[in-house]
Amino acid sequence: ASGHKWSDILSSPSNDAIFSPSRELTKAGNLHGLGLRAASERAKTLSKCGKRCATLLADVSALHDSFALSILQACDKLASISAPSISPLLKETNRCLTSFAKQTQGLAICIKGSVARPLHGSSSAMAEAVPRIFNKYALTRAQCASARQSALRMRQRYKRAVMDAEAAIRDLKRVKQEKDAAAASS
């Protein structure tokens, strides 16, 4: 009854799995962290896009503000005409245009303050956070690879010790069998 060798039963797999965090980050076929790498690339792209959108919105806000100021200047010039020939329809039109210009200014302020600035801020924060997260992941992977190498070295020592113990047990069995055979023959 030879039985199974403990060194074979207790040994851990030595081949590199494609999802192993201890495998080199740059090795071909390494899939561990693939989702994080894809997400960080996507976040970088989204951050750049967010900053460009914030710039566009700030420009649109500035255009709205300029447009509103132009309308207000025109309304002021129209209101400065105090001739009795100005019809009530023209006065009402002037009032409506002034109201529209002020609402347009309000929209410009809202776009700039409530949309463009927060979007730029969050895009900048994302641009700063992504490398920090990825660097933490890379550091953790390096620590994992170091731990894996240390574990493999310990595994080799353990495996040699188990194989030595198995050899000693075989020798003891052989010696015992020789003693038993010598005792049986005498």
C-alpha positions in Angstrom: 0.0 0.0 0.0 2.0 2.9 -1.3 -0.6 5.5 -0.7 -0.5 9.1 -1.8 2.5 11.4 -1.3 1.6 14.2 1.0 4.0 16.5 -0.9 1.8 16.0 -4.0 -1.5 16.3 -2.2 -0.6 19.5 -0.3 1.2 21.2 -3.1 -0.3 24.4 -4.5 -0.6 24.9 -8.2 2.6 26.4 -9.6 1.4 27.5 -13.0 0.4 31.2 -13.4 -3.3 31.7 -13.6 -4.4 34.5 -15.9 -6.4 36.2 -13.1 -3.6 36.1 -10.6 -2.8 39.4 -8.9 0.7 38.3 -8.4 1.4 38.0 -12.1 3.4 40.8 -13.7 1.1 43.7 -14.7 2.8 44.0 -18.1 2.8 40.3 -18.9 0.7 39.3 -22.0 -2.4 37.5 -21.1 -2.7 39.0 -17.6 -6.3 39.7 -17.0 -6.3 40.6 -13.3 -7.4 44.2 -12.8 -8.6 44.4 -16.4 -11.8 46.0 -15.3 -10.0 48.6 -13.2 -7.6 49.4 -16.1 -10.5 49.8 -18.5 -12.5 51.9 -16.0 -9.5 54.2 -15.3 -8.9 54.8 -19.0 -12.6 55.5 -19.4 -12.6 57.9 -16.4 -9.6 59.8 -17.9 -11.5 60.2 -21.1 -14.7 61.2 -19.3 -12.7 63.7 -17.2 -11.3 65.3 -20.3 -14.7 65.4 -21.9 -16.3 66.9 -18.7 -13.7 69.7 -18.7 -14.3 70.4 -22.4 -18.1 70.4 -21.7 -17.6 72.8 -18.8 -15.6 75.1 -21.0 -18.3 75.0 -23.6 -21.0 75.7 -21.1 -19.0 78.6 -19.7 -18.7 80.0 -23.2 -22.4 79.5 -23.9 -23.1 81.3 -20.6 -20.8 84.2 -21.6 -22.7 84.4 -25.0 -26.0 84.5 -23.2 -24.8 87.3 -20.9 -23.5 89.3 -23.9 -26.8 88.8 -25.7 -28.7 89.9 -22.7 -26.6 93.0 -22.3 -27.1 93.9 -25.9 -30.8 93.6 -25.6 -30.8 95.7 -22.4 -28.7 98.4 -24.0 -31.1 98.5 -26.9 -34.1 98.7 -24.5 -32.4 101.5 -22.6 -32.0 103.5 -25.8 -35.6 102.8 -26.8 -36.8 103.9 -23.3 -34.8 107.1 -23.5 -36.9 108.2 -26.4 -39.7 110.1 -24.6 -41.7 111.3 -27.5 -45.5 111.2 -27.2 -45.5 109.3 -30.5 -44.3 106.1 -28.8 -47.2 103.8 -28.8 -48.3 101.6 -25.9 -47.4 98.6 -28.0 -43.8 99.7 -28.3 -43.6 100.4 -24.5 -45.0 96.9 -23.9 -42.5 95.4 -26.3 -39.7 97.2 -24.5 -40.9 95.9 -21.2 -41.1 92.4 -22.5 -37.6 92.6 -24.1 -36.2 94.0 -20.8 -37.8 91.1 -18.9 -36.4 88.6 -21.5 -32.9 90.1 -21.2 -32.9 89.8 -17.4 -34.1 86.2 -17.6 -31.4 85.5 -20.1 -28.8 87.0 -17.7 -30.3 84.8 -15.0 -29.9 81.8 -17.2 -26.3 82.7 -18.0 -25.5 83.0 -14.3 -27.2 79.7 -13.6 -25.4 77.9 -16.4 -22.0 79.2 -15.2 -22.6 78.8 -11.4 -24.8 75.7 -11.2 -23.6 73.7 -14.2 -20.2 74.7 -15.6 -18.3 75.2 -12.4 -19.5 72.0 -10.6 -18.9 70.0 -13.8 -15.4 71.3 -14.1 -14.8 70.7 -10.4 -16.0 67.1 -10.5 -14.1 66.4 -13.7 -10.9 67.8 -12.1 -11.5 65.7 -9.0 -12.0 62.6 -11.1 -8.8 63.3 -13.0 -6.9 63.5 -9.6 -8.6 60.5 -8.1 -8.1 58.0 -10.9 -4.3 57.9 -10.8 -4.4 57.7 -7.0 -6.7 54.7 -7.2 -4.6 53.0 -9.9 -1.4 53.6 -8.1 -2.8 52.1 -4.9 -3.9 49.1 -7.0 -0.4 48.8 -8.6 1.2 49.0 -5.1 -1.1 46.3 -3.8 -0.3 44.1 -6.8 3.5 44.6 -6.2 3.0 43.6 -2.5 0.9 40.6 -3.7 3.7 39.6 -6.1 6.2 39.9 -3.3 4.1 37.8 -1.0 3.6 35.2 -3.8 7.4 34.9 -4.3 7.9 34.6 -0.6 5.1 31.9 -0.4 6.7 30.0 -3.3 10.1 30.0 -1.6 8.4 28.7 1.6 6.6 26.2 -0.4 9.8 24.9 -1.9 11.3 24.6 1.6 8.2 22.9 2.9 8.1 20.5 -0.1 11.7 19.6 0.4 11.0 19.0 4.1 8.0 16.8 3.4 10.0 14.9 0.7 12.8 14.4 3.3 10.3 13.2 5.9 8.7 10.8 3.3 12.2 9.5 2.5 12.9 9.0 6.2 9.6 7.2 6.7 10.4 4.9 3.7 13.8 4.2 5.3 12.2 3.5 8.6 9.7 1.2 6.9 12.5 -0.6 5.1 14.5 -1.0 8.3 11.4 -2.2 10.2 10.7 -4.7 7.4 14.3 -5.9 7.5 14.1 -6.3 11.3 10.7 -8.0 11.1 12.1 -10.3 8.4 15.2 -11.0 10.5 13.1 -11.7 13.6 10.8 -14.0 11.6 13.7 -16.0 10.2 15.3 -16.5 13.6 
